[in-house]
Amino acid sequence: MRFSTNSYTTDWINLEIGIAMGCTICPILFVIAMEVILKAAEDSASPANLGGGCYMPSLEAFMDNTTII
């Protein structure tokens, strides 16, 4: 696995431990971990002002896609 941003990509990382895919606890652990991460991101980000009193949320998260503005 490796991670990428606009201008940087990490080296490949060999994952040797973790939770097996298909394990019934995986979705629960994912939601718990993402809640902590997203709460921290939301606290440090501010909504974008679209004008006319409208604001775009600073982040949106779904199980398979997260956007931080």
FENQUI-V147002 format. One record per helix or strand. SS is the DSSP state (helix for helix, strand for strand). FROM is the first residue (numbers start at 0). LEN is the number of residues. If there is no record, write none. Layout:
ss=SS from=FROM len=LEN
ss=SS from=FROM len=LEN
//
This chain:
ss=strand from=3 len=1
ss=strand from=8 len=1
ss=helix from=25 len=19
ss=strand from=47 len=4
ss=strand from=53 len=3
ss=strand from=58 len=4
ss=strand from=64 len=4
//
